[in-house]
Amino acid sequence: MTEEEMKKLHCKIDAGVKAAIAAAIERHRKLGQSISIIREGKVVTLTSDEITAIQNQQNS
């Protein structure tokens, strides 16, 4: 496999992982479930309302 093919494959894998994470986060938000993330080296639990607020910030 050439280096160019490897880069393309890595991009596809990265995009797939990001899409899966986004779908899981959205599912938790819709179900009213919290998620835990790492922020500034600490584990933080976000409520579904906080997930919505973060998504709105990222879309602005």
N, CA, C and O of each residue as an XYZ file, in Angstrom:
240
protein
N       0.860     -1.169      0.000
C       0.000      0.000      0.000
C       0.911      1.237      0.000
O       1.852      1.333      0.788
N       0.613      2.160     -0.884
C       1.438      3.369     -0.964
C       1.092      4.326      0.166
O       0.076      4.174      0.845
N       1.954      5.309      0.352
C       1.715      6.306      1.407
C       0.438      7.094      1.129
O      -0.318      7.403      2.050
N       0.204      7.413     -0.119
C      -1.019      8.154     -0.498
C      -2.271      7.332     -0.184
O      -3.256      7.872      0.321
N      -2.238      6.045     -0.475
C      -3.368      5.163     -0.164
C      -3.581      5.076      1.345
O      -4.716      5.046      1.820
N      -2.488      5.035      2.085
C      -2.586      4.989      3.559
C      -3.240      6.264      4.085
O      -4.088      6.205      4.974
N      -2.851      7.410      3.543
C      -3.443      8.676      3.985
C      -4.943      8.710      3.706
O      -5.729      9.147      4.546
N      -5.336      8.242      2.510
C      -6.761      8.203      2.159
C      -7.529      7.270      3.097
O      -8.630      7.594      3.541
N      -6.942      6.121      3.391
C      -7.575      5.166      4.293
C      -7.714      5.752      5.695
O      -8.757      5.598      6.331
N      -6.672      6.421      6.178
C      -6.734      7.054      7.502
C      -7.826      8.112      7.545
O      -8.536      8.225      8.544
N      -7.970      8.890      6.474
C      -9.022      9.913      6.422
C     -10.409      9.279      6.481
O     -11.297      9.781      7.169
N     -10.591      8.174      5.757
C     -11.885      7.480      5.771
C     -12.192      6.915      7.159
O     -13.316      7.025      7.649
N     -11.190      6.318      7.778
C     -11.374      5.762      9.120
C     -11.696      6.875     10.107
O     -12.604      6.734     10.925
N     -10.964      7.971     10.037
C     -11.188      9.107     10.927
C     -12.606      9.653     10.771
O     -13.284      9.931     11.760
N     -13.047      9.805      9.522
C     -14.400     10.305      9.267
C     -15.454      9.343      9.819
O     -16.462      9.778     10.374
N     -15.224      8.050      9.667
C     -16.173      7.063     10.183
C     -16.268      7.077     11.699
O     -17.358      6.975     12.263
N     -15.124      7.204     12.353
C     -15.111      7.259     13.818
C     -15.824      8.518     14.303
O     -16.616      8.457     15.243
N     -15.550      9.653     13.672
C     -16.209     10.908     14.066
C     -17.713     10.823     13.872
O     -18.472     11.304     14.713
N     -18.159     10.214     12.767
C     -19.597     10.061     12.515
C     -20.244      9.154     13.566
O     -21.350      9.431     14.031
N     -19.560      8.084     13.935
C     -20.095      7.167     14.947
C     -20.198      7.845     16.312
O     -21.177      7.653     17.032
N     -19.191      8.633     16.661
C     -19.224      9.356     17.937
C     -20.366     10.363     17.944
O     -21.105     10.462     18.924
N     -20.511     11.113     16.847
C     -21.586     12.103     16.757
C     -22.954     11.434     16.875
O     -23.848     11.959     17.538
N     -23.117     10.278     16.235
C     -24.393      9.554     16.310
C     -24.669      9.066     17.732
O     -25.805      9.137     18.199
N     -23.647      8.577     18.417
C     -23.826      8.104     19.791
C     -24.190      9.259     20.723
O     -25.058      9.117     21.584
N     -23.529     10.390     20.549
C     -23.832     11.562     21.376
C     -25.255     12.030     21.121
O     -25.986     12.344     22.060
N     -25.649     12.077     19.858
C     -27.015     12.509     19.519
C     -28.048     11.547     20.085
O     -29.094     11.980     20.568
N     -27.773     10.261     20.033
C     -28.697      9.264     20.598
C     -28.862      9.486     22.100
O     -29.982      9.440     22.610
N     -27.763      9.725     22.811
C     -27.840      9.990     24.244
C     -28.654     11.251     24.518
O     -29.472     11.282     25.437
N     -28.427     12.288     23.715
C     -29.156     13.542     23.908
C     -30.660     13.325     23.731
O     -31.460     13.778     24.550
N     -31.036     12.627     22.656
C     -32.454     12.392     22.377
C     -33.125     11.553     23.452
O     -34.305     11.743     23.746
N     -32.373     10.622     24.041
C     -32.933      9.752     25.076
C     -32.877     10.392     26.465
O     -33.363      9.819     27.440
N     -32.281     11.584     26.543
C     -32.177     12.267     27.832
C     -31.105     11.681     28.730
O     -31.143     11.859     29.947
N     -30.147     10.981     28.132
C     -29.079     10.347     28.908
C     -27.846     11.248     28.946
O     -27.597     12.023     28.022
N     -27.097     11.132     30.010
C     -25.867     11.912     30.138
C     -24.713     11.187     29.457
O     -24.796      9.992     29.173
N     -23.637     11.923     29.199
C     -22.406     11.343     28.679
C     -21.253     11.852     29.535
O     -21.360     12.903     30.168
N     -20.178     11.124     29.552
C     -18.987     11.563     30.277
C     -17.878     11.827     29.262
O     -17.651     11.044     28.340
N     -17.194     12.958     29.461
C     -16.099     13.344     28.579
C     -14.905     13.742     29.434
O     -15.022     13.885     30.651
N     -13.773     13.916     28.799
C     -12.604     14.434     29.496
C     -12.438     15.885     29.089
O     -12.336     16.194     27.902
N     -12.410     16.777     30.074
C     -12.236     18.205     29.836
C     -11.123     18.691     30.759
O     -11.222     18.575     31.981
N     -10.078     19.230     30.169
C      -8.934     19.737     30.925
C      -8.375     18.679     31.872
O      -8.005     18.977     33.008
N      -8.319     17.441     31.385
C      -7.732     16.351     32.154
C      -8.630     15.745     33.221
O      -8.193     14.874     33.973
N      -9.869     16.191     33.297
C     -10.797     15.663     34.311
C     -12.035     15.090     33.634
O     -12.459     15.579     32.587
N     -12.611     14.056     34.230
C     -13.844     13.474     33.723
C     -15.008     14.363     34.136
O     -15.174     14.690     35.311
N     -15.813     14.747     33.145
C     -16.965     15.615     33.370
C     -18.189     14.914     32.786
O     -18.138     14.411     31.664
N     -19.279     14.879     33.533
C     -20.525     14.289     33.045
C     -21.447     15.411     32.584
O     -21.727     16.354     33.324
N     -21.913     15.284     31.336
C     -22.798     16.280     30.752
C     -24.222     15.729     30.690
O     -24.434     14.581     30.300
N     -25.187     16.549     31.074
C     -26.589     16.171     30.930
C     -26.994     16.352     29.472
O     -26.253     16.938     28.684
N     -28.160     15.852     29.119
C     -28.621     16.003     27.738
C     -28.789     17.479     27.370
O     -28.548     17.856     26.223
N     -29.197     18.316     28.325
C     -29.320     19.754     28.056
C     -27.951     20.384     27.780
O     -27.825     21.258     26.923
N     -26.949     19.941     28.498
C     -25.592     20.463     28.282
C     -25.041     20.001     26.934
O     -24.290     20.727     26.284
N     -25.418     18.788     26.516
C     -25.006     18.301     25.195
C     -25.584     19.215     24.127
O     -24.879     19.603     23.195
N     -26.858     19.563     24.251
C     -27.519     20.446     23.287
C     -26.817     21.789     23.235
O     -26.590     22.327     22.151
N     -26.471     22.338     24.389
C     -25.807     23.638     24.434
C     -24.452     23.593     23.724
O     -24.102     24.522     22.997
N     -23.703     22.536     23.929
C     -22.400     22.393     23.284
C     -22.567     22.233     21.776
O     -21.811     22.817     21.000
N     -23.562     21.437     21.358
C     -23.796     21.264     19.925
C     -24.169     22.597     19.280
O     -23.734     22.893     18.167
N     -24.973     23.401     19.976
C     -25.360     24.702     19.432
C     -24.152     25.637     19.309
O     -24.049     26.390     18.341
N     -23.246     25.591     20.279
C     -22.033     26.408     20.227
C     -21.165     26.007     19.049
O     -20.612     26.866     18.363
N     -21.042     24.715     18.808
C     -20.182     24.235     17.724
C     -20.773     24.546     16.353
O     -20.030     24.707     15.385
N     -22.093     24.631     16.257
C     -22.742     24.925     14.993
C     -22.809     26.421     14.683
O     -23.145     26.816     13.567
N     -22.488     27.247     15.678
C     -22.562     28.710     15.468
C     -21.313     29.235     14.804
O     -21.206     30.435     14.553
